[in-house]
Amino acid sequence: MLLNRVEYALMNNPIRAAIQRHFEAPRLLRMGGALSGGRALEIGCGRGIGIELILERFGADTVDAFDLDPRMVARARARLSAYGPRVRVWVGDAGAISAADATYDAVFDFGIIHHVPAWRGPLAEVHRVLKPNGRFYAEEVLSRFLLHPITRRLLEHPRDDRFGAAEFARELVASGLDPLATEELWGSFAWFTAQKPAAS
Ligand SMILES: C[S@@+](CC[C@H](N)C(=O)[O-])C[C@H]1O[C@@H](n2cnc3c(N)ncnc32)[C@H](O)[C@@H]1O
């Protein structure tokens, strides 16, 4: 689901970038560790701050990224043009990722899966595109925040079948991923790291 005008302004804002740089990336790095190079994917990349962080802080060699909103993709491409072939950005849907099975060493979700009505689909897709031993890093917004009357008045999200941290963690397992760590803030926001098991 595309962002409404209020959330579009919030996401394309220096405050959002500062939260991602100084709060979310360090937390996910602590919970899941750095990468030793390799290929990473970001789903729902917005204007591309996450892509920069995945390259510069997490240590990926290359980042593929997509977003449902062509305006975000245009912003991300412009922002990251200096990285040349290390970054590829396209318009796409997290429910049907256009990548072959076992392509990526890591997949990142900076607050996008709660925008998808059928939110379990992207988790199955993340599992599919990860290599064995590949890692998933996720920051998510929980039902308690999404269904609060003030949030509902200001922002637009799917309302049916939203998740709390425990439910999201359970779905990671149902998708075939092994959870590494979960952290929660105010029952409203949560961070998850998980790993695809080694091939048997
Ligand atoms: C809350 S914003 C987060 C953007 C960015 N990751 C950040 O942290 O600033 C959610 C993003 O997910 C995108 N999005 C929503 N549904 C999507 C889907 N099904 N597939 C891919 N992207 C989607 C929106 O266009 C938006 O850019």
The ligand as an SDF file (V2000), in Angstrom:
LIG
                    3D

 27 29  0  0  0  0  0  0  0  0999 V2000
    7.1690    3.5030    6.0420 C   0  0  0  0  0  0  0  0  0  0  0  0
    7.9350    3.6010    4.4710 S   0  0  0  0  0  0  0  0  0  0  0  0
    9.6080    3.1450    4.8310 C   0  0  0  0  0  0  0  0  0  0  0  0
   10.5410    3.5860    3.7460 C   0  0  0  0  0  0  0  0  0  0  0  0
   12.0160    3.3060    4.0480 C   0  0  0  0  0  0  0  0  0  0  0  0
   12.2780    1.8780    4.1790 N   0  0  0  0  0  0  0  0  0  0  0  0
   12.4480    4.0290    5.3180 C   0  0  0  0  0  0  0  0  0  0  0  0
   12.7400    3.3590    6.3100 O   0  0  0  0  0  0  0  0  0  0  0  0
   12.4790    5.2510    5.3000 O   0  0  0  0  0  0  0  0  0  0  0  0
    7.3080    2.1300    3.6900 C   0  0  0  0  0  0  0  0  0  0  0  0
    7.7750    2.0020    2.2340 C   0  0  0  0  0  0  0  0  0  0  0  0
    7.3070    0.7560    1.7410 O   0  0  0  0  0  0  0  0  0  0  0  0
    6.8330    0.9390    0.4180 C   0  0  0  0  0  0  0  0  0  0  0  0
    5.8980   -0.1610    0.1600 N   0  0  0  0  0  0  0  0  0  0  0  0
    4.6260   -0.3050    0.5940 C   0  0  0  0  0  0  0  0  0  0  0  0
    4.1150   -1.4740    0.1820 N   0  0  0  0  0  0  0  0  0  0  0  0
    5.0970   -2.0930   -0.5200 C   0  0  0  0  0  0  0  0  0  0  0  0
    5.1870   -3.3350   -1.2150 C   0  0  0  0  0  0  0  0  0  0  0  0
    4.1550   -4.1910   -1.2620 N   0  0  0  0  0  0  0  0  0  0  0  0
    6.3490   -3.6460   -1.8200 N   0  0  0  0  0  0  0  0  0  0  0  0
    7.4090   -2.7940   -1.8030 C   0  0  0  0  0  0  0  0  0  0  0  0
    7.3780   -1.5990   -1.1710 N   0  0  0  0  0  0  0  0  0  0  0  0
    6.2300   -1.2570   -0.5470 C   0  0  0  0  0  0  0  0  0  0  0  0
    6.2270    2.3350    0.4140 C   0  0  0  0  0  0  0  0  0  0  0  0
    6.1310    2.8660   -0.8820 O   0  0  0  0  0  0  0  0  0  0  0  0
    7.2310    3.0760    1.2960 C   0  0  0  0  0  0  0  0  0  0  0  0
    8.2920    3.6230    0.5590 O   0  0  0  0  0  0  0  0  0  0  0  0
  1  2  1  0
  2  3  1  0
  2 10  1  0
  3  4  1  0
  4  5  1  0
  5  6  1  0
  5  7  1  0
  7  8  2  0
  7  9  1  0
 10 11  1  0
 11 12  1  0
 11 26  1  0
 12 13  1  0
 13 14  1  0
 13 24  1  0
 14 15  1  0
 14 23  1  0
 15 16  2  0
 16 17  1  0
 17 18  1  0
 17 23  2  0
 18 19  1  0
 18 20  2  0
 20 21  1  0
 21 22  2  0
 22 23  1  0
 24 25  1  0
 24 26  1  0
 26 27  1  0
M  CHG  2   2   1   9  -1
M  END
$$$$
